[in-house]
């Protein structure tokens, strides 16, 4: 995959589709309890981009949104038909793309683990990637 190629993705049922344009800032594994509960997995793997890089191709009207009250940036956007996560615009000003919703592998690998001390005891090892207790300085 070329670093200059747009990526496509979508929800499980295919009703919502999107495209994201490069350059891609980074991909991270987040181990916070919110991401674990929001995904039902040991961590969320997300591609971080600027909002202008996200383009909805179909089904945008089917997106359901949940913004966790009393948090600075956590929310979850998902398909109202199949429940699959889709990209969201964070209140922190970034677009967060669930890496598993992409149709092809992005041209970069995860760079960091964040909220490492919150990880599930049964979760994956660091794999040699840097670990951070919160957001890293280069966030």
C-alpha positions in Angstrom: 0.0 0.0 0.0 1.4 3.4 -1.0 1.6 6.2 1.5 -0.2 8.4 -1.0 -3.2 6.0 -1.4 -6.6 6.7 0.2 -8.0 3.9 2.2 -11.6 2.7 2.3 -13.5 1.2 5.1 -17.0 0.6 6.5 -19.2 -1.1 9.0 -20.0 -4.9 9.2 -23.2 -4.8 7.2 -21.8 -2.5 4.5 -24.4 0.3 4.9 -21.8 2.8 6.1 -18.7 3.3 3.9 -16.0 5.9 4.1 -12.6 6.9 2.7 -9.6 8.4 4.4 -6.9 10.4 2.7 -3.2 10.3 3.6 -1.0 11.4 5.2 -1.8 9.3 8.3 -0.5 10.8 11.5 -0.1 7.6 13.6 -1.8 4.4 14.6 -2.0 3.6 18.3 -3.2 0.9 20.7 -5.3 2.3 23.5 -5.8 0.2 26.6 -8.0 2.6 28.7 -11.0 1.0 30.3 -13.3 3.0 28.0 -11.8 1.7 24.8 -11.8 -1.8 26.2 -15.5 -1.6 27.1 -16.3 0.3 23.8 -14.7 -2.4 21.7 -15.2 -5.5 23.8 -11.5 -6.3 23.3 -8.2 -5.9 25.2 -7.5 -2.6 23.4 -8.6 -0.4 20.6 -6.3 0.1 17.6 -7.0 3.5 16.0 -5.7 5.4 13.1 -5.4 9.2 13.8 -6.1 11.7 11.1 -7.4 15.2 10.6 -11.1 15.6 10.2 -10.7 16.9 6.6 -9.2 13.6 5.6 -12.4 11.7 6.4 -15.0 11.4 3.6 -18.3 9.5 4.1 -19.2 7.6 0.9 -22.5 6.1 2.0 -24.8 5.6 5.1 -23.7 8.7 7.1 -27.3 9.1 8.2 -27.1 5.6 9.9 -24.4 6.7 12.3 -25.4 6.6 15.9 -23.3 8.6 18.4 -22.6 8.1 22.0 -20.5 10.8 23.8 -19.5 9.7 27.3 -20.6 12.5 29.6 -18.0 14.2 31.8 -15.1 13.2 29.6 -12.9 15.5 27.5 -12.8 13.4 24.3 -14.3 9.9 24.6 -17.2 8.9 22.3 -18.2 6.1 20.1 -19.8 6.3 16.7 -21.4 3.1 15.3 -23.7 1.8 12.6 -27.3 1.8 13.9 -28.0 -1.4 11.8 -25.1 -3.7 12.7 -23.5 -1.9 15.7 -20.0 -1.9 14.2 -17.7 1.0 15.1 -17.1 3.6 12.4 -14.7 6.7 12.4 -15.6 9.5 14.8 -14.8 13.1 15.2 -13.3 13.5 18.6 -14.0 16.6 20.8 -10.2 16.9 20.9 -10.3 17.9 17.2 -9.0 14.7 15.6 -10.7 12.0 13.6 -10.4 8.6 15.1 -10.6 5.6 12.7 -11.1 2.2 14.2 -8.3 0.3 12.3 -10.4 -2.9 12.1 -13.0 -1.1 10.1 -10.5 -0.5 7.2 -10.8 -2.6 4.1 -7.0 -2.8 3.6 -3.9 -2.4 5.8 -2.7 1.1 6.3 0.9 2.0 5.2 2.0 2.3 8.9 2.1 0.1 11.9 1.0 1.0 15.5 3.6 3.2 17.1 2.6 3.3 20.8 0.5 1.7 23.6 -1.4 4.4 25.6 -3.0 4.1 29.0 -0.8 1.1 29.5 -1.4 0.8 33.3 -5.1 0.4 32.5 -4.6 -2.7 30.3 -6.4 -5.9 31.0 -4.2 -8.4 32.8 -4.9 -10.9 30.0 -4.1 -8.4 27.3 -1.3 -8.5 24.7 2.3 -7.7 25.5 3.8 -4.5 24.4 5.7 -6.1 21.5 8.5 -3.7 22.1 6.5 -0.6 21.3 6.7 2.4 23.7 4.2 2.4 26.5 2.6 5.5 28.0 0.5 6.1 31.1 -1.7 8.6 29.3 -1.4 10.4 25.9 2.2 10.6 24.7 3.9 14.0 24.3 3.7 13.7 20.5 -0.1 13.2 20.6 
